[in-house]
Amino acid sequence: MNKLIENLVSQIFYLLDCCFNNTEVEKIGIPEGLELKGVTDLEINTIQRKIQSWSVGTKYLEFKVTCQAGLYIRLNKSYFDFEAESLTINSPEAFSFYHRKRKPGRQHAKMTLICNLISKGLGDKIQQHINAIPINNVLQKVTDGTYRASQSIIPTLKKFIPTYESIMTLENPYTVNTRVQLINNQFRSMFDIPVNHIRGAELIAFMRGFERKRTAVEEQENASRYIVEESTLKGYIGGIRGLLKRASTYGSHPFELCESLYCKALEFDIDNESDRYLTVDEIEHLIKCLAERDKTNFKKRNNSKFSDYLTPLILLCLSTGLRPKYALKLKWSHVDFQINHLIIKGDQGKNKSDKISDLTYDATLVLKEWKKHIIHKKSKNNWVFPSPQDPHKHLTSYKTTFTTFRKKYKLEWFVMYDMRHTFATFFTSAYQNIHTTQDALHHACRSSTKRYDRHLISDRKEGTAAFAKKLPSLAPVLQH
């Protein structure tokens, strides 16, 4: 795909140069593999007039890529320099790549922007977008009429799960197992229902299976009527909705999603005010427990005060608010001790691009001490947290060590993600800027950070006082 796109872009440049530099007309023609929108007559003069009129008239010039279904290349004249000696572009937006697809229930196809011109990985990005929209290529090769007829039948939930797994592997390989496992564990009662027949009524019935009988006092206190947290139940409903949404746009059997899947009865009022974070006393107690653990398990040959990865991992997450998954994938080359920051590499998970986290002075000392540990001499791949079993790979699970630590020191209430909430809480309280908190947590959406607003000190009284000084005195109306 990379070579194909590069070749097409270079051919388009050559075509434009020919049209604007008075090249011999015999050399002008639509490149193979492309069609020029609005040109049915392939006469050389017609093509040249179309392209030259684009430079002074309509904003876009559009090519259809004939060898890749639904792919279009759109040229924006605003980003072309026609005055220079040779045709040049001054922005990646000069070339835009679109995918055209008709969604279920729509009369017309919709153009979706994939990306603009980029120097690396352009073809891969385009291919990834196209692959994420399931196309039954097998049907193009198989001529068996019976097979085709069977493919047109909308599958049951159970039969669609393998397809859903393939789709999610392309979208986000890090969460695919969790999503598929959720469907398998929670929605077996719907396995035999065709995916287009799962409606709001089925989901409401599913929710009722989690209801419990409340006492009169609990009803007055508006206690939850479910045996699980409402946030957990919301995750279940969101999981099945995600599957049904992708099933509705699947290439071989599209259908219209039922509006009842989003009815009011399936809405949840989640209390984000109760996010768990550690108090100062709890943090001090945790640090003492970690220090005692390392002192008890101290071995001189380790060359470090830390017995293993647990203490530096917990303290790093507390000091930076890092998600544990990204902390485990850090390399020492991502840590800059001179300017005290580390780079979190982007992937297909929460962080789509590289992010920066700053390190406190204490966090820097913890990492430097951890780097002395003998395990890093065995690790050739520069991991900050190498796997004890295979130092050439990074640590992927801390569950056993973490659980043992919690039980031994009676910290059953403590979970690793508490560190992220604790960081956000203290960071917001200290700096009093929710936008900076959003940046520190690498939240893509402001709504994700909104839960920490309650830690901002209200300046309403100061504002009222300043406002009062601007107004004329109200005293005259009080005097007689």
N, C-alpha and C positions, 0 to 999 in steps of 0.2 A: 504493500500500500504506500509506503514512504516513497519508493522510486516512482510509482505511478503518479502521485500528486506532484512531486518535484518536476517530472517530465511535462505534465499538463500545464503547470504554472509557467515553466520556461517557454513552452510552445505558445501560450497566450501572450507572453511578453514579445516573442518574435513576431506574432501576428500584429500586435499593436504598433511595434516599431516599423513594420512594413507599411502600414496604413498611414502613419504620420511622417515618414521620411521619404515619401515619393519613391519607394522601391518599385522595381519592375512589377507590373500587375500580375505576371505569370507566377510570381512567388507568393501571392496572397491567396489564402484559402483557410477554411476552418480546419484546425488540427484534427487528426484522426482520434476518435474517442470522445469528441465534444460536439455539441449542437448549440448554435447561437440562437437564443430566444428572440422571436420576432422576425426571423429570416427563414423563409421557406424556399426562396429562390437562391441557389448556390452560385449565382453569377458573381464574378469577382467584383464588378462595379457595385453591385448591391451590398455585398459584405463591407466594402470600403466605405460606402456612404453611411451605412448603419453605424459603424464604429466612429467615424468622424462626427456624425451628428450627435452621438452620445457625449462627446467631449464638450459640446456647447449646449446640449439640450437636457435630456432626461438624466437623472442622477445615477442610475444603475445600468450596467451591462451584465447580462446573465448568461452563463453557459451551463448546459446540462451535461453531466458526465455519463455517457452512454454505457460504459462498461461497469458502472456501479449504480444499481437501481436506487433512485431517490436522492442522489447526491448532486448538488448544484454549487457552482462557483459564481459569486456575485462580485462585480468590480464597482467600487464607489469612486466616482470621478473626483470627489472632493479631496481625495488623498493622493491624486496623481499630479505630477508636475509636468505640464505640457510645454512649458516655456524653456526648459533646459535643452542643451544640445541633444541629449538623448533622453528618452522617456524614463522617468524615475518615479518612485513612490516615497512618500514622507511619513507613512504610518502603516502598521500592520493591518489597520482597518481597510486598506485599499482592496485587499482580497478577503472575502468572507466565505465560509463554507457552510452550506445549509443542507438539512435533510428534509425531504418532503414525504409526508405520510398522512393518510386519511384515518382519523380515529373513529371508533364505533359511534354510530348515531349522528355523525357529521356528513353533510352533503358534499363538502369540499375538503380537499387535503390541506394540511397546515404545514407551513415552512418553519422549521426550528433551527435556530443558529447553533452550529456546533462549536466553531471557534473562528478567530481571525488568523492571519498568516503568522506563524511562529517558526523560529529557526530550527528547533529540535523537536522531534517526536510528533510532527504534524500528522503524518499518515497514521501513526498508532492511535492518536487521539480520535481521528475520524473513524477508524476501524472500531475502536472501543465503543463509540456512540452508536454506530450502526449495529454492532453485535448485541448491544443491550436491548434492541428492539427485535424480539424473536421473529425470525423469518424461517418458514419451513422449507429449507433448501432441499430436503429429501424429496419433497413432492415434485420438484422440478426434474428429478432424475428417475423417479419410479413411475412407470406407466400403468401399473395395475389399478384398474378402476375400483376394485373392491377396497384396496388400501386407501385410495383417496376418499372414498365414501366414509370409511371408518374414521379418518382424520377430521372430517367435518363435524363429527359428533362432539359436542362439548363434554369434556371429561368430568368425572366426579372429583371431589376434593382430594381423595387418596391418589387418584391417577395423575392429578396435576402437580403434586408435590415434587416429583423429580424434575419437572420442567421449571418450577419455581426455584428450586435449588440451583439450577443452571443459570437462571436469570440473575439471582442474587450473588452468585459467584462472580459475575462480571461487574455488578454494581458495587458490592462491598464484600470481598472475600473474608474479612475479619469477623463479620457478624452473621454470615450465612448459616453456620452450624447452630447458633443460638436461635435464629428465626425458625429454621426447619424443625428443631427439637421442640420449640414452643407449640407449633402446629400439631406435631405428632403426639405430644403429651396431653394437650388440653382439648383438642377438637376431634377426637376419635368418633364421637357421636355423630359427626357430620360427614364422616368419610364417604358415605354412599350417596350423598346429595350432590348433584351436578353444581359446579361452581356458580353458574348463572341463576340457580334457584336458592342460594343462600341469601336470606334477606334479614331485615331488622328483627323480625319475629324470632328467628332462630338464635340470634345473638342475645335477645332479651331472655329467652328461655335458658340459654347458657348461663347468663348472669344470675338467674334465680337459683341455680344449683349451688351458688355460694352464699345465699342468704341465710341468716340465723335469726332465731327468735330473741327479740330484745325485751328486757324488763321494762316496766313503766318508767322507772328512773332513767334508764338508758335512752328511752325514746324522748323524754323531756330534755335530756342533755344532748340530744341529737347525735348520739353515738353511731358509729358505722353499723350498717345492717348486714355487712358481709363478714365472712370468716377470714378473709384475707384483706390486706391493705387495698384501699381504692386505687392507689397508684399501680399496684400489681395487676388488678383487674383491668385497669385502663391499658396496661401493656398487653394483656391478652387480646382485648378487643382491637387495639391498634395493629397487632400482629396479623390477625385474620383479615382485617380490612386491607392491609398492605398486600397480602396474597391475592385477594379478590380484585384489587385495583390492577395488578399486573396481569391477572388472568383475563380481565376485560379487554386488555389491549393486545393480547397474544395474537400473532399473525394468522394462525389457521382457524381460530374460532372466536372472534371478537364479539362482545355483547355489551349492552348498556348496564352500568351499575345501578342497582336499586337505591333510590333516594332514602328509603327507610333504614339503610345501614348507618345513616348519620342523623337519625331522629333524636329528639330531645331526651327520650328514655335512655339513650346510650351515651349521654353526656356525663362527665365527671367533674366534680368540684374539688380539685386537689388542693390541699393546704400546704403551700410551699413554705409557710412560716415555721414549720416544725422540722426544717432541715437539721440534721444532727451535726453539731460541731463541738469540739472540745473546749472546755474552759481553761483558764490559765492553770488552775490547780491540777486538772486532769492532764494537761500537757507536761507539767513538771513531774507528775507521778509516772507518766509513760516514759519520759526520758530517764528517770531513775531506774525503772524496771529494765530498760534496754541496757543501761550501764552495768547493772548488776548481772544481767545475763552474759554480757561480754566478759566481765571480770571472772565469773564462774567458769566460763568455757575458754579462758585465755590459754593460748599456746605460744610460746616464745618463737617457735619456728614459723609462725604465720607472718612475722615481721610487722604486725599491725595490732592496734588495740582492739580492733573489731574481730570477733570470732568468725563471722561470715557476713553475708550480704544484707541481713535483715535490718540492722541498725542504720546503715547508710541509706538503704532504700526508703525506709519510713521517714527519716529526717530530711531526705531530699524532697520527697513528696510534700512534706509539711512546709518546707521552706520555699518551694516554687509553685505549689498547686498543680504539679504535673499529674496527668492521668497515669496510673501505674503502667499501663501498656506501653506508653511512650518512654517512661523512665527505663523500662527493661531493655529497650532497643537503642539506648544511647551508646555512643562510642566515645572513647577519650578524645578522638579528633574533633568531636562536637563540643568539647568543653574548652573554653578559653579562660585560663586562670589569670591572664594579664588584665583583662577588662571585666572579669567575673560575670560571664554569662555562658549559656549553653544553647545549642541549636537543636530544635526538635524537627526532624526530617518529616516532610509531608508524605502522605500515603493515600490509600483509598478509604481511610477511616474518617475520624472527626477532623483531622488537620489535612486539608487538601494541598497546602503549600508549607514551605519551611517557616517555622516560628522561632522567636527568641524568648528565652526566659532568663531573667537576671538572678544572680546568686548573692545571697547575703554573705557577710564575712564569715559567719559561723558555718554556713553551708559549704563554703570553699574549703575551710579547714577539715570538715568531715570528708569531703571527696579526696583531698590530698592524703589524708590518713588512710582512707580505703584503698587508694592506689598503691600503697606500700604492700598490701596483702599478697602473699605468695601465689595466690590463684592467678594473678595477672601475668606472672612469669610463664605460666602454662598456656595462657590464652594468646593465640597468634592473630586473632581477628579484632583486637583492640576494644573488646566490649567492656563497658563500665561494670555491667553485672553479668559476667560469664556464668554458664551453667556449671555447677560443681561436678555433674556427671560427664559432661563433654565441654571443656573450656573453650573449644573452638566455636561453640554456638552460644547465643545469649540465653539467659534465664527466661523461661516461659511461664513457670508456675511457682508461686511461693506458698501455696495453700497449706501444705503439710507443716512446714517450719512455722508459718504464721499462726496456725491453729494450735500447735504445741505451745508456743509462746503465750498466747492468750489464756489457755487453760492453766498453765503453770503459775502465771502471775494474776490469775482471776480477773482478766480483762475481756470477758466474753462479750461485753457491750461494744467493744472496739472493732471497727471494720476499716480496711485500708482506705476506702473512699472518703472516710471522715477527714483525712488529711487535706483533701482538696477543698472541702467545705470550710474547714478550719482556716486554711490559708485565705480563702476569699473573705471570710468574716472579719478576720483581723486586718487584712489588707485594706478593706473598705473602711473599717472603723478608724484606721490610722491615717489614711490619705484622703478620705472623704470625697472621692471622685469615682462614680460608678462606671464612667467610660474607661478610666484607667484600669479598673477591675476587669472589665470586659476584655481589654487588651491583654492583661496579665494571665487571664484564664484561657485565652485564645478562643473565645466564644464567637461564632460567626454571626449570631443573632442577639440583639439587645435583650430580647425577651428572656433569654436563658440566664442573663445576669440580673434581671429585675428582682429576683428573690432576695438579693442582698441589699436592696434599697432601705430596708428597715434599720440597717446599721449606720445610715447617714444621720448626722445631727441636724435637726431642723433649724434653719436660719429664718423661720417665719417671724419670730419676735423682732429680730434685728431689722428685718425688712419693714415691718410695721412701724418701728421707731423712725427709720429713715424716711418712710412715706409721710409720717406725721410732720416732720420738719419742713417738708416741701409745701404743705398746705397752710393757708392763713389760719390764724388762731380762731377757734370756735368759741372763745370766751364771751364775745359780745352778746350772743344769744342767751347767755346764762346770767347776764347782768340786767338789773332793772333800776 
